[in-house]
Amino acid sequence: MKIIGLTGGSGAGKSVVAAEFKKLGAGIVDADAIYRKLCNENLDMLYEIENEFGDILTNDKKLDRAKLASIVFSNNNKLKRLNEITISYIKKASDEKFKDLKNKGVKIALYDAPTLFQTGTNSMCDGVIGIIADRNTRIERIIKRDNISKQAAIARIDAQPDDNFYYERCQYIIENNVSHETLKTQVIELWQKLIK
């Protein structure tokens, strides 16, 4: 089974691209979804985050994501530290999902991970697709998706790498400023290359 990384900044549209690949038969392992699940279930990870960043748990021992975001998205060193703590937990849970997909006979699995390069998990991939989109498009998408202020959306984007980062590191780039039909065409063309 080939593992292909899928990465890009917040609001670039990784989920839309992943959904199109899934329709073509790709397995999807979503690092963000795994992280959200761990934030609700894995107390070891949560206590480790709390030891580092202070009072970031709710009364029912779940992660207060908004509180943590306000700490880490305004400080690159803190964001880096959060990634260092969470990556081993995310990687272990991801490996289990990949094994499951391989056992089901899936030929290509996408690893949808926004911090693929920053966490070194690109090393487990046979290639990486970078999703990019215009800054204003991304800001609008983040505001709509996460119901946050424009200022918070801009802070999130500014804490993440720019498009050049993806152009320099990814084997494939998909520009997601286009119509959904054009996006689907880009995905189909890339899928045909990947399954050869």
Secondary structure, DSSP 8 states (H G I E B T S, - for coil): -EEEEEEE-TTS-HHHHHHHHHHTT-EEEEHHHHHHHHHHH-HHHHHHHHHHHSS-B-TTS-B-HHHHHHHHTT-HHHHHHHHHHHHHHHHHHHHHHHHHHHHTT-SEEEEE-TTTTTTTGGGG-SEEEEEE--HHHHHHHHHHHHT--HHHHHHHHHTS--HHHHHHH-SEEEE-SS-HHHHHHHHHHHHHHHT-
